Amino acid sequence: MVEATKKHHMIEDAGDDLSLEEVNGSVDTPMSGSFWRKLAAFSGPGALVAVGYMDPGNWVTSVGGGAQYHYLLLSIILISSLIAMLLQHMAGKLGMVKQEDLAQATRARTGKKTGIALWIMTELALMATDIAEVIGGAIALHLLFGWSMIASVLTTALDVFLLLLLMKFGFRKIEAIVMTLILTILAIFAYLVVLSQPDIVAMFKGYLPSLQTMNNGHAVGGGETRLMLSLGIIGATVMPHNLYLHSSISQTRKIDRENKTELKEAVRFMTWDSNIQLSLAFVINSLLLILGAALFFGHADQVGTFGAMYNALQDNTIAGAVASPVLSTLFAVALLASGQNSTITGTLTGEVIMQGFLHLKVPMWVRRLVTRGLALLPVIIFTVIYGGNEAKLDQLLIYSQVFLSVALPFAMAPLIYFTSSKKIMGEDFVNPKWMIVLSWLIFIILTGLNIQLVIDIIGKIIAIF
């Protein structure tokens, strides 16, 4: 296995062994010229990663967090975004240096049983992600066009065919479309927040970390606990599937891996791209929570679903003087853009995970249909069971984000271990000591909080019975 892996790295065109082989090394990257010319060439993968940090799952947890706890949880968004920047740097670096995505690297260095167990956990996390994305997109279609929920959910299945079409036009086209949708979401929410006239002092105070965010108490009037929403925000912000995706799509840039100077330069610009795009995601997530705090604080029980938020934006008794049908329509358009963006990247990630962990050699279109189908199935089942009830589906969204937080350590641990190993990464690309210590400390804290959350949930289940 080790020799085969070495051989794989020595061959530039490794065929089926390459992650997302049809686009691997397909984008030219000039190593001469200005800083901005190089940054432009490497910009793109960060945008695809960033959409996972602003998907519909973030909307539920962030707007709900603002509506229940005012600006208190802004610090969680800030901390989550910094953690995301650290982890995505590691993921992109792993892909560029080793020419392996995280799924391939994990499967190559673990036993068969461990690899399959991690694949199942990762696949479940991807399904949890797609639950948020598909439901968000479907509700947006329902709100904008009045379609039934089941028809709207089934319509989102067409996303996979859109991706198949876009792939034929080149990976840069996908990056451009995703970036356009990100800017659309940013513009809409910046406009909504400006109209909401937030408390600027309280807003900036909210970015200061507080132990209150980890308290297991409820807001006045009930709702999710601060710990539940905090972990939901972390789960919705630091997405485990993004670690697999970034380690794959960072390889779309054509670079000479035998030239260490060029490889270091590539890693540097990959990090610039990732951090810039994740900063945009941080701004959008902040805007979501600020909007919830400025417009809906004190009305958390009336904005518990996407439909309720849509209606609240045109209800003077909740949104005040700024309420109007135009605002609610803009909200639905942004929701649709968010869901569309995230389903594109979710489908790509499904392919990366299936190929990396299971080594399946099947046609690309079959693999994409299978991974998309696996993600759609639970959403369709829940939609049918609950009859398209938005309150039930949005509750499912919150718990799916909490599950992502629980699943995160299973992706974090291998990534930190691989990128902290001199044997794997080499002297020039191994994580510095401060990064190793910080990343393992984050891993321990998140794992501890997740254990506390699981104990809390089990206690509630026992109390019911």
C-alpha positions as CSV (number, residue, x, y, z in Angstrom):
1,M,0.0,0.0,0.0
2,V,2.8,2.4,0.9
3,E,4.7,1.6,-2.3
4,A,1.5,2.1,-4.4
5,T,0.9,5.4,-2.7
6,K,4.5,6.5,-3.4
7,K,4.1,5.6,-7.0
8,H,0.8,7.5,-7.2
9,H,2.5,10.7,-6.1
10,M,5.4,10.3,-8.6
11,I,3.0,10.0,-11.6
12,E,1.4,13.3,-12.6
13,D,-1.4,11.7,-14.5
14,A,-2.5,8.9,-12.2
15,G,-5.9,8.3,-13.9
16,D,-8.6,6.9,-11.7
17,D,-6.4,7.3,-8.6
18,L,-6.7,11.1,-8.8
19,S,-9.4,12.8,-6.7
20,L,-12.1,14.3,-9.0
21,E,-9.9,13.1,-11.8
22,E,-11.8,14.9,-14.6
23,V,-10.9,18.3,-13.1
24,N,-7.7,17.4,-11.2
25,G,-4.8,19.7,-12.4
26,S,-7.1,21.3,-15.0
27,V,-6.6,25.0,-14.0
28,D,-3.4,26.7,-15.1
29,T,-1.6,28.7,-12.4
30,P,1.1,31.2,-13.4
31,M,4.1,31.2,-11.0
32,S,5.3,34.6,-12.3
33,G,3.7,38.0,-12.3
34,S,2.1,40.1,-9.6
35,F,0.6,39.0,-6.3
36,W,-3.0,39.8,-7.6
37,R,-2.5,37.8,-10.8
38,K,-1.4,34.7,-8.8
39,L,-4.2,35.2,-6.3
40,A,-6.8,35.4,-9.1
41,A,-5.5,32.1,-10.5
42,F,-5.8,30.3,-7.2
43,S,-9.1,31.9,-6.2
44,G,-12.1,29.6,-6.6
45,P,-11.8,26.5,-4.5
46,G,-12.2,28.7,-1.4
47,A,-15.6,29.9,-2.7
48,L,-16.9,26.3,-3.0
49,V,-15.7,25.5,0.5
50,A,-17.2,28.8,1.9
51,V,-20.7,27.9,0.6
52,G,-20.8,25.1,3.1
53,Y,-20.3,27.7,5.9
54,M,-23.4,29.7,4.9
55,D,-25.9,26.9,3.9
56,P,-29.5,26.9,5.1
57,G,-28.5,25.0,8.2
58,N,-26.6,28.2,9.3
59,W,-29.8,30.2,8.7
60,V,-31.8,28.2,11.2
61,T,-29.2,28.2,14.0
62,S,-27.9,31.7,13.4
63,V,-31.3,33.5,13.0
64,G,-32.7,31.4,15.8
65,G,-29.7,32.2,18.0
66,G,-30.2,35.9,17.5
67,A,-34.0,35.7,18.1
68,Q,-33.5,33.8,21.3
69,Y,-30.3,35.2,22.8
70,H,-29.9,38.6,21.1
71,Y,-26.2,39.2,20.1
72,L,-24.7,36.8,22.7
73,L,-23.8,34.0,20.2
74,L,-21.9,36.2,17.8
75,S,-18.7,35.2,19.6
76,I,-19.5,31.5,18.7
77,I,-19.7,32.5,15.0
78,L,-16.3,34.3,15.3
79,I,-14.6,31.4,17.1
80,S,-16.1,28.9,14.6
81,S,-14.9,30.9,11.6
82,L,-11.3,31.0,13.0
83,I,-11.4,27.3,13.6
84,A,-12.7,26.8,10.1
85,M,-9.8,28.8,8.6
86,L,-7.3,26.7,10.5
87,L,-8.8,23.4,9.5
88,Q,-9.3,24.4,5.9
89,H,-5.7,25.5,5.6
90,M,-4.7,22.0,6.7
91,A,-7.1,20.3,4.4
92,G,-6.1,22.3,1.3
93,K,-2.4,21.8,2.2
94,L,-2.9,18.0,2.5
95,G,-4.4,17.9,-1.0
96,M,-1.8,20.0,-2.6
97,V,1.3,18.4,-1.0
98,K,0.3,14.7,-1.0
99,Q,-2.1,14.9,-4.0
100,E,-4.6,12.9,-1.9
101,D,-7.9,14.1,-0.5
102,L,-8.7,13.4,3.1
103,A,-10.8,10.3,2.3
104,Q,-8.0,8.8,0.3
105,A,-5.4,9.6,2.9
106,T,-7.5,8.1,5.7
107,R,-8.4,4.9,3.8
108,A,-4.7,4.4,2.8
109,R,-3.5,4.6,6.4
110,T,-6.2,2.7,8.3
111,G,-7.5,-0.8,8.3
112,K,-10.5,-1.9,6.2
113,K,-12.9,-2.0,9.1
114,T,-11.8,1.4,10.5
115,G,-12.0,2.9,7.0
116,I,-15.5,1.6,6.4
117,A,-16.6,2.9,9.9
118,L,-15.3,6.3,9.1
119,W,-16.9,6.2,5.7
120,I,-20.3,5.5,7.3
121,M,-19.9,8.3,9.8
122,T,-18.8,10.7,7.0
123,E,-21.7,9.6,4.8
124,L,-24.1,10.3,7.6
125,A,-22.6,13.7,8.2
126,L,-23.0,14.4,4.4
127,M,-26.6,13.3,4.6
128,A,-27.1,15.6,7.6
129,T,-25.7,18.5,5.6
130,D,-27.9,17.7,2.6
131,I,-31.0,17.6,4.8
132,A,-30.4,21.3,5.5
133,E,-29.5,22.2,1.9
134,V,-32.4,20.3,0.3
135,I,-35.0,21.4,2.8
136,G,-33.8,25.0,2.6
137,G,-33.9,25.0,-1.2
138,A,-37.3,23.3,-1.3
139,I,-38.8,25.7,1.2
140,A,-37.5,28.6,-0.9
141,L,-39.2,27.1,-4.0
142,H,-42.4,26.6,-2.0
143,L,-42.4,30.2,-0.8
144,L,-41.6,31.8,-4.1
145,F,-43.8,29.7,-6.4
146,G,-46.3,28.0,-4.1
147,W,-45.3,24.5,-5.1
148,S,-46.0,21.6,-2.6
149,M,-43.2,20.6,-0.4
150,I,-42.8,17.2,-1.9
151,A,-42.7,18.6,-5.4
152,S,-40.1,21.2,-4.3
153,V,-37.9,18.6,-2.7
154,L,-38.0,16.4,-5.8
155,T,-37.1,19.4,-7.9
156,T,-33.9,19.9,-6.0
157,A,-32.8,16.5,-7.3
158,L,-32.3,18.2,-10.7
159,D,-29.2,19.9,-9.1
160,V,-27.1,16.9,-9.9
161,F,-27.9,17.2,-13.6
162,L,-27.0,20.9,-13.5
163,L,-23.6,19.9,-12.0
164,L,-23.0,17.3,-14.7
165,L,-23.6,20.0,-17.3
166,L,-21.4,22.5,-15.6
167,M,-18.5,20.1,-15.3
168,K,-18.4,19.9,-19.1
169,F,-17.7,23.6,-19.3
170,G,-14.7,23.5,-16.9
171,F,-14.2,23.9,-13.2
172,R,-13.7,27.6,-13.4
173,K,-17.3,28.1,-14.6
174,I,-18.6,26.3,-11.5
175,E,-16.4,28.5,-9.3
176,A,-17.7,31.6,-11.0
177,I,-21.4,30.6,-10.6
178,V,-20.9,29.8,-6.9
179,M,-19.1,33.1,-6.3
180,T,-21.9,35.0,-8.0
181,L,-24.5,33.3,-5.7
182,I,-22.3,34.1,-2.6
183,L,-22.2,37.8,-3.5
184,T,-26.0,37.7,-4.1
185,I,-26.6,36.4,-0.6
186,L,-24.1,38.9,0.9
187,A,-25.8,41.8,-0.8
188,I,-29.3,40.8,0.2
189,F,-28.5,40.3,3.9
190,A,-26.3,43.4,4.1
191,Y,-29.4,45.3,2.8
192,L,-31.7,43.6,5.3
193,V,-29.4,44.3,8.2
194,V,-29.0,48.0,7.3
195,L,-32.7,48.3,7.3
196,S,-33.1,46.6,10.6
197,Q,-30.9,49.2,12.4
198,P,-29.1,46.9,14.8
199,D,-27.6,48.0,18.2
200,I,-24.0,48.6,17.1
201,V,-22.6,48.6,20.7
202,A,-24.4,45.4,21.7
203,M,-23.4,43.8,18.4
204,F,-19.6,44.4,18.9
205,K,-20.0,43.3,22.5
206,G,-21.5,40.1,21.3
207,Y,-18.2,39.2,19.6
208,L,-16.4,39.0,23.0
209,P,-16.3,35.4,24.2
210,S,-18.4,34.6,27.2
211,L,-18.9,31.5,29.3
212,Q,-22.6,32.1,29.1
213,T,-22.6,30.7,25.6
214,M,-21.7,27.3,26.9
215,N,-24.4,27.4,29.6
216,N,-27.1,24.8,29.2
217,G,-29.9,27.2,30.2
218,H,-32.9,28.2,28.0
219,A,-33.8,31.7,26.8
220,V,-36.8,33.4,28.3
221,G,-39.9,31.7,26.9
222,G,-38.1,28.4,26.1
223,G,-36.5,27.3,22.9
224,E,-33.1,25.5,22.4
225,T,-30.5,25.8,25.1
226,R,-27.5,28.0,24.6
227,L,-25.3,24.9,24.5
228,M,-27.5,23.3,21.9
229,L,-27.5,26.4,19.7
230,S,-23.8,27.1,20.2
231,L,-22.9,23.5,19.1
232,G,-25.5,23.9,16.3
233,I,-23.7,27.0,15.1
234,I,-20.3,25.2,15.3
235,G,-21.7,22.2,13.5
236,A,-23.3,24.5,10.8
237,T,-20.1,26.6,10.5
238,V,-17.2,24.1,10.8
239,M,-18.5,21.5,8.3
240,P,-16.8,18.1,8.4
241,H,-17.6,17.4,4.7
242,N,-15.8,20.6,3.7
243,L,-12.5,19.2,5.0
244,Y,-12.9,16.3,2.4
245,L,-14.0,18.7,-0.3
246,H,-11.2,21.2,0.1
247,S,-8.5,18.6,0.2
248,S,-9.8,17.4,-3.2
249,I,-10.6,20.7,-5.1
250,S,-7.3,22.3,-4.0
251,Q,-5.8,19.8,-6.5
252,T,-7.6,21.4,-9.4
253,R,-4.6,23.8,-9.8
254,K,-1.8,22.7,-12.1
255,I,1.5,22.9,-10.2
256,D,4.9,21.2,-10.2
257,R,4.9,19.2,-7.0
258,E,8.6,18.3,-7.5
259,N,9.5,22.0,-7.2
260,K,9.3,22.8,-3.5
261,T,9.4,26.6,-4.0
262,E,6.5,26.4,-6.4
263,L,4.6,24.1,-4.1
264,K,5.1,26.4,-1.1
265,E,3.9,29.4,-3.2
266,A,0.8,27.3,-4.2
267,V,0.0,26.5,-0.6
268,R,0.4,30.1,0.4
269,F,-2.1,31.3,-2.3
270,M,-4.5,28.5,-1.5
271,T,-4.5,29.7,2.1
272,W,-5.2,33.3,0.9
273,D,-8.1,32.2,-1.2
274,S,-9.5,30.1,1.6
275,N,-9.3,32.8,4.3
276,I,-10.7,35.5,2.1
277,Q,-13.8,33.4,1.2
278,L,-14.2,32.2,4.8
279,S,-14.1,35.8,5.9
280,L,-17.1,36.5,3.5
281,A,-18.9,33.5,5.1
282,F,-18.2,34.9,8.5
283,V,-19.7,38.2,7.5
284,I,-22.8,36.5,6.1
285,N,-23.3,34.3,9.2
286,S,-22.9,37.4,11.4
287,L,-25.5,39.2,9.3
288,L,-27.9,36.3,9.8
289,L,-27.6,36.4,13.6
290,I,-27.7,40.2,13.7
291,L,-30.9,40.2,11.6
292,G,-32.4,37.7,14.0
293,A,-31.4,39.8,17.0
294,A,-32.4,43.2,15.5
295,L,-35.8,42.2,14.1
296,F,-36.9,39.0,15.8
297,F,-35.6,39.2,19.4
298,G,-38.5,38.6,21.7
299,H,-40.4,36.9,18.9
300,A,-38.3,33.7,18.8
301,D,-41.5,31.5,19.0
302,Q,-42.9,33.3,15.9
303,V,-39.8,32.8,13.6
304,G,-39.0,29.1,14.2
305,T,-39.3,28.1,10.6
306,F,-38.2,29.5,7.2
307,G,-41.8,30.1,6.4
308,A,-42.3,32.0,9.6
309,M,-39.3,34.1,8.9
310,Y,-40.6,34.8,5.4
311,N,-44.0,35.9,6.8
312,A,-42.4,37.9,9.7
313,L,-40.5,40.1,7.2
314,Q,-43.8,41.4,5.9
315,D,-45.5,41.6,9.3
316,N,-45.4,45.1,11.0
317,T,-46.1,43.6,14.4
318,I,-42.8,41.7,14.3
319,A,-40.4,43.4,11.8
320,G,-41.7,46.8,12.5
321,A,-41.7,49.6,10.0
322,V,-39.2,47.9,7.7
323,A,-41.6,45.0,7.0
324,S,-42.6,44.6,3.4
325,P,-43.3,41.8,0.8
326,V,-40.1,42.9,-1.0
327,L,-37.9,42.0,2.0
328,S,-39.6,38.6,2.3
329,T,-39.1,37.9,-1.4
330,L,-35.4,38.8,-1.1
331,F,-35.1,36.5,1.8
332,A,-36.5,33.6,-0.2
333,V,-34.3,34.4,-3.2
334,A,-31.2,34.3,-0.9
335,L,-32.4,31.1,0.6
336,L,-32.7,29.5,-2.8
337,A,-29.2,30.7,-3.8
338,S,-27.8,29.3,-0.6
339,G,-29.5,25.9,-1.1
340,Q,-28.5,25.7,-4.7
341,N,-24.9,26.6,-3.9
342,S,-24.6,24.0,-1.2
343,T,-26.2,21.2,-3.1
344,I,-23.6,21.6,-5.9
345,T,-20.7,21.3,-3.4
346,G,-22.5,18.6,-1.5
347,T,-22.8,16.4,-4.6
348,L,-19.0,16.9,-5.3
349,T,-18.2,16.0,-1.8
350,G,-20.3,12.8,-2.0
351,E,-18.2,11.7,-5.0
352,V,-14.9,12.5,-3.2
353,I,-16.0,10.5,-0.1
354,M,-17.3,7.5,-2.0
355,Q,-14.3,7.2,-4.3
356,G,-11.8,7.9,-1.5
357,F,-13.1,5.5,1.1
358,L,-14.6,2.7,-1.1
359,H,-12.4,2.9,-4.2
360,L,-15.5,2.4,-6.4
361,K,-14.7,2.4,-10.1
362,V,-18.0,3.4,-11.7
363,P,-18.8,6.1,-14.3
364,M,-18.9,9.6,-13.0
365,W,-22.5,10.2,-13.7
366,V,-23.5,7.0,-11.9
367,R,-21.5,7.9,-8.9
368,R,-23.0,11.4,-8.7
369,L,-26.5,10.0,-9.0
370,V,-25.9,7.5,-6.3
371,T,-24.4,10.0,-3.8
372,R,-27.2,12.5,-4.5
373,G,-29.8,9.8,-4.1
374,L,-28.4,8.7,-0.8
375,A,-28.6,12.3,0.5
376,L,-32.1,12.9,-0.9
377,L,-33.7,9.7,0.5
378,P,-33.9,10.8,4.2
379,V,-35.3,14.2,3.2
380,I,-38.0,12.7,1.1
381,I,-38.9,10.2,3.8
382,F,-39.2,13.0,6.5
383,T,-41.2,15.2,4.1
384,V,-43.7,12.5,3.4
385,I,-43.9,11.5,7.1
386,Y,-44.5,15.1,8.3
387,G,-46.6,16.0,5.3
388,G,-44.4,19.0,4.5
389,N,-44.8,20.5,7.9
390,E,-42.3,23.3,8.1
391,A,-42.0,23.3,11.8
392,K,-41.0,19.6,11.9
393,L,-38.6,20.0,9.0
394,D,-36.9,23.0,10.5
395,Q,-36.5,21.2,13.8
396,L,-34.9,18.4,11.9
397,L,-32.5,21.1,10.5
398,I,-31.3,22.1,13.9
399,Y,-30.7,18.5,15.0
400,S,-28.9,17.8,11.8
401,Q,-26.5,20.7,12.5
402,V,-25.9,19.3,16.0
403,F,-25.1,15.9,14.5
404,L,-22.5,17.6,12.3
405,S,-20.8,19.0,15.4
406,V,-20.8,15.5,16.8
407,A,-19.3,14.1,13.6
408,L,-16.7,16.8,13.2
409,P,-14.0,15.2,15.5
410,F,-14.0,12.1,13.3
411,A,-12.8,14.2,10.4
412,M,-10.6,16.5,12.5
413,A,-8.5,13.9,14.1
414,P,-7.2,12.2,10.9
415,L,-6.6,15.6,9.3
416,I,-4.6,17.0,12.3
417,Y,-2.6,13.8,12.6
418,F,-1.7,13.6,8.9
419,T,-0.7,17.2,8.5
420,S,1.3,17.2,11.8
421,S,3.4,14.2,10.7
422,K,6.8,14.9,9.3
423,K,6.8,11.4,7.8
424,I,3.7,12.1,5.8
425,M,4.1,15.9,5.0
426,G,7.8,16.3,5.0
427,E,9.9,18.9,6.8
428,D,8.8,21.8,4.7
429,F,5.0,21.3,4.9
430,V,4.4,19.8,8.4
431,N,2.2,21.9,10.7
432,P,4.3,24.2,13.0
433,K,4.3,23.3,16.7
434,W,1.9,26.1,17.7
435,M,-0.6,24.9,15.1
436,I,-0.3,21.3,16.3
437,V,-1.0,22.3,19.9
438,L,-3.8,24.6,19.1
439,S,-5.6,22.2,16.8
440,W,-5.4,19.3,19.2
441,L,-6.7,21.6,22.0
442,I,-9.6,22.6,19.8
443,F,-10.3,18.9,19.1
444,I,-10.3,18.1,22.9
445,I,-12.6,21.0,23.7
446,L,-15.1,20.3,21.0
447,T,-15.2,16.6,21.8
448,G,-15.8,17.4,25.5
449,L,-18.7,19.7,24.6
450,N,-20.1,17.1,22.3
451,I,-20.0,14.5,25.0
452,Q,-21.9,16.8,27.3
453,L,-24.5,17.5,24.6
454,V,-25.0,13.7,24.0
455,I,-25.4,13.1,27.7
456,D,-28.0,16.0,27.8
457,I,-30.0,14.6,24.9
458,I,-29.9,11.0,26.3
459,G,-31.2,12.5,29.6
460,K,-34.1,14.1,27.8
461,I,-35.0,10.8,26.1
462,I,-34.9,8.9,29.4
463,A,-37.1,11.6,31.0
464,I,-39.7,11.2,28.2
465,F,-40.0,7.5,28.8
